[in-house]
Amino acid sequence: MSVTDLEKPSVEQARATSFYEASARARIRLLLDPASFVEFIGPEQREVSPHLKLFDLPEQFDDGIIVGRGSLAGSPVFIAAQEGRFMGGAFGEVHGAKLTGLLRAAKELKSIPVLILFDTGGVRLQEANAGELAIAEIMRAVIEARTAGVKVIGLIGGRSGCYGGGGLIAGCCSALAVSEQGRIAVSGPEVIETNRGVEEFDSRDRALVWRTMGGKHRRLIGGAELFADDTVQAFREAALELLETTAGFGIDTLNAEQSRLEDRLQRFGACRDAVEIWAAEGVADAASVPALPADQFIELADKVRRIARDAR
Amino acid sequence: MKNWQQGRQARDARIEAGAKLAKGKIVEARDATRLMEAVIRPGDRVCLEGDNQKQADLLCRALLAVDLARVNGLHMVQSGIVLPEHLDLFDRGVAKRLDYAYSGPQSARIARMLFGGKIELGAVHTYLELFARYFIDLTPQVALIAAVSADRDGNLYTGPNTEDTPTVVEATAFKNGVVIAQVNEIVDKVPRVDIPADRVQFVVEADKPFFVEPLFTRDPGAITEGQILTAMLAIKAIYARYGVQRLNHGIGFSTAAIELLLPTYGERLGLKGKVASHFALNPHPALIPAIESGWVEQIHCFGSEVGMDDYIRARSDVFFTGPDGSLRSNRAFCQTAGLYACDMFIGSTLQIDLQGNSSTVTTSRIAGFGGAPNMGADARGRRHPSAPWLQAGGEADPDSSALLRRGRKLVVQIGETFGEKNVPLFVEKLDAIELAEKLKLDLAPVMIYGDDVTHIVTEEGVANLLLCRDANEREQAIRGVAGYTDVGRNRDRKMVQHLRERGVIRRPEDLGIDPLDADRSMLAARSIKDLVRWSGGLYAPPSQFRNW
């Protein structure tokens, strides 16, 4: 990629760029309107983790998360993007505080939505207490922002997926878009295997991991509102659609979400594998779902499961 | 009068003892251990088929369970020490002595057991050496082999992973040995006869298919930009320069990157049809885009690869297949092909010293040699000319008479100056030497000797060792591409500059390569799913490589 390409992002470039492979900065650059991004607490301020050097671990000047503002199709948005290639995108003290601050600013302003580009394995083990606190603060900030009328949209399609506390925060968002590569869960495959045994969950069986936690399953089971192909442009379009369609937030929303989850547990609680759930949802050839190209899957998902607009 | 039939009589006695457990040649799986006790004698030389990929795992477990009063102190002669049970045999005392070639997955434990004296080591071989010794001084009395299916007469179909089986059976069956096969199923008619029935004495039907490890699948998603840069350098400085058509690739990510750059970068350089058309190679999934783009004319395989069966079957113009349509691999023949009929070997290693010796041994691991030394060695018995071979020979020795000058095989080591976990690739002294001293070995386990290495490729550039005229130049050429490792930082800058002016060292810019162009978007496939798409859905990757 030459320097001129870096300066002039285009729709074609966003279409040609894999969201999964792109860095957090490339995702922001290609997702927002060209040259509209302004970073808060950028790497030049060197606001690094105070904990990592105790473990003799390398720091990153932005602590693995980029926050700022920009515009999407001409309208202002706040945006945060985790860098999954730095410590698996894990939440630490500074990392978490940057996202909390962004969400609180959105709450104050009330009218500007927030996009969170998750790419995280959860909390950073080296700063576990600070990280866990950060997760709790972020969840509160998401709910407070939504209560103030702010839409908080999660976009999930990175290398590290969206695990641990990231999965909890995603569950608090107004709406989610996910790609096939994206995974959403709390406990990761290895954690489940370690705690419950390989018979319960074989973390090396990647097809099993993907059909249990991957984007297609999350879309079919209602955990994510939209499925996006793995390009930055597809995520941009998904974000626009979700900003357009997501309803407000109140006690009715929470009641609807509660009954949606109860209904889900009742209908699928006895299923042993995701394929059984898809079949129960009325997918004719459930076993073929993992291999379906994105466009065909979106068509299928739209037919099988209407988006529950009132829940979340 | 001397009895000249003792071996035959002993074999007949073994077969007779085993026959009591068999119906015809078929023995039930639950009787497998009793069969071992009937047929095998203490101290026998036994080949337990442990190949690079397929494993006679049921027979291995059966052997492990024998009554030690009846079977003990065996001398195992097998190419691969792959399963933990292969070493349990020594822990338990079933086996005592070992001659082998490769022990990848068990490399740490085998080192511990050698230190602890649990194993009496004959030698660590290359595949061809061990196969050769099967016919000279390591001929097995009993071979325990694995096949996909057998008919009731004992004809065997080995499936695409034929690998070592024909060689093992040849040596055993024709020198008074007994061959016992485990098969996944017994059928009325085998798809093709890989091993004729008269070489097989007993057949055991296994309750589950023999174990095969997908060893050659490299996820394009894990290829780094550094590896892409080294791949670009290799394509331009070596493939294009010598016009290498007949070659073998190692199994690392750098060579996977080369495979995935052929249809993109290689195409742009106009190299299609001029390089990389004939391979001695396992069916690497990463080669699918190059095959589909018409780069590859033919590939002969050591073994197969999990998930590639349908693709190979549909591309019989490229692969060697039987009348039934499935791949026929053969490790001994393919190793011979790699040694004598290829003009280049290119692969990665873990350590390279100042003479260019390389080794994959570290102080706590003995991975063995497998086949790389056969590929990565100049065959002194070679007599047929080819353009790359003659060109390399000319570069090494420009002043001698062309008609009397040997050619040289191109032996290329490729890697990043700092490998996995930032461990330097270049070292002053190989760990292999320390290991040899500790174990009191006669020879340090060197994978590829420095005098066979012709080129070293790193992200810093390409060192052409053929153009070095003495040991000092050679050392500085190696230091000159060793980057910021200690070896690289201790270079003689003037000398390295001089070598660069002579073209011994070539930097990316000397080759017209901008390191910033080394981008993952250049790969013909960036994920396993892309490979499936390239194959038209014929490649079926195993579950552990799927992210869908």
Chai-1 contact restraints between the chains, C-beta under 6 A:
chainA,res_idxA,chainB,res_idxB,connection_type,confidence,min_distance_angstrom,max_distance_angstrom,comment,restraint_id
A,M1,B,D519,contact,1.0,0.0,6.0,A-B,restraint_1
A,E180,B,W548,contact,1.0,0.0,6.0,A-B,restraint_2
A,R204,B,Q544,contact,1.0,0.0,6.0,A-B,restraint_3
A,D205,B,S543,contact,1.0,0.0,6.0,A-B,restraint_4
A,R206,B,S543,contact,1.0,0.0,6.0,A-B,restraint_5
A,R206,B,Q544,contact,1.0,0.0,6.0,A-B,restraint_6
A,R206,B,R546,contact,1.0,0.0,6.0,A-B,restraint_7
A,R206,B,N547,contact,1.0,0.0,6.0,A-B,restraint_8
A,A207,B,S543,contact,1.0,0.0,6.0,A-B,restraint_9
A,A207,B,R546,contact,1.0,0.0,6.0,A-B,restraint_10
A,W210,B,N547,contact,1.0,0.0,6.0,A-B,restraint_11
A,W210,B,W548,contact,1.0,0.0,6.0,A-B,restraint_12
A,P290,B,W548,contact,1.0,0.0,6.0,A-B,restraint_13
